[in-house]
Amino acid sequence: MVERLAIDHVGHLGDGVALVDGQSIFVPYALGGETVDVAPVTGHHPDRRQLVRIERASPERIEPFCQHFGVCGGCAIQHWDAERYRDWKRKLVVAALTLAKIDCDVASLIDAHGNGRRRMTLHARKGTHDVLKVGFAAAHSHDVIAIDRCPILDPGLNGAIEAAWALAEPLIGIGKPLDIQLTATDGGLDVDIRGSGPMPAAAIAALSQIAAKHRLARLTRHGELVLMRESPGVRMGKARVILPPGCFLQATVAGEETLASLVMELGARAKNVADLFCGVGPFALRLAEKSRVSAYDSDAGAVASLQKAAASTPGLKPIKAEARDLFRRPLVAEELREFDTVVFDPPRQGALAQAERLAASRVPVVIAVSCNPATFARDARILVDGGYRIAGVTPVDQFRHTPHVELVARFAR
């Protein structure tokens, strides 16, 4: 049954929102001011509709640049005028702060897409009639949309999709869904395959041959080495970091450099810094050019890579790196006493426990980096209630065409 809706605005996930009898109805790929025909969505989604036809298009609508847009779930917005899109993305941060009753300046959005995404995860599944599909998940679905190209990728990922298809071929017969993570490094493609389970020696040998043919820097399976031709490294400031298999890395080079530049600027006077949720060291290794750094993260592999990079880079001040779960064991006020600046960059769930300990501390300056405005606003409210003053927020867009936005903020006692 097709119904006609008037779209009021674009929601925080990038869907068009129609207001019907006081209820919000979400229509992917629709824009504010449009009149659209929609159909029900199968499953338990009474507030969602499927776009069937645009009866009256918004003047802000533009032509998407990717042939897979609207089917692949990787991008939510390619159909909106760039200026309107940027304004909407900045307002996502403003709305989260307003909800938390935090009043501060929000700077203009910084575009940090750069050359595109340097990492991705492709899914490999058996489709109808046991046909292999390698691609991204469909929008709002677990179905896999097979792809042979993606226009938002960094040139360093050239050949990555072809390599993923080749690696999936000998494994798909195992009957398990595969996730293939690919990262562009200075040594070539770094690939980690997950979901295969134990494999016979013949399958591992086949993977090794495919890895060599596609000139992969490294191939691992669940983090276990299959083949390494070159060490997969990336530059972070003066340092070169050898990545642990499947590790977290900022999505774009420009994104990492922009976030790090903001952190360095806001912490320019720091002498003794704690870098919390440090990962492989995108902030710690740069901060150490001027400041002593103590770095903490629950990922022991990432911490080990940071330690090795620091030890092999001349001209850095001391970096102490420790594997520690900051959700279960946040740094407490007594431990924080020695630092004049704390930087924290938690996962999407934020840093509730650590924010509470920071609010009870006397650290003069706290620099927060976040990939989730909602959890940032929650943690910021805790810091403000604890006596900190927020100087302002800078939003950063390294996940262009999606509702994800990064931000950096400085708090001072």
Secondary structure, DSSP 8 states (H G I E B T S, - for coil): --EEEE--EE-TTS-EEEEETTEEEEETT--TT-EEEEEE-SSS-TTBEEEEEEEE--TTB---S-TTBTTBSS-S-SSB-HHHHHHHHHHHHHHHHHHTT----B---EE--TT-BSEEEEEEEE-GGG-EEEEEEBTTSS-EEE-S--TTB-GGGTTHHHHHHHHHTTTGGG---EEEEEEEETTEEEEEEES--S--HHHHHHHHHHHHHTT-SEEEETTEEEEESS--EEEETTEEEE--TT----SSHHHHHHHHHHHHHHTTT-SEEEEET-TT-TTHHHHTTTSEEEEEES-HHHHHHHHHHHHT-TT---EEEEE--TTTS---HHHHTT-SEEEE---TT--HHHHHHHHTS--SEEEEEES-HHHHHHHHHHHHHTT-EEEEEEEEESSTTSS--EEEEEEE-
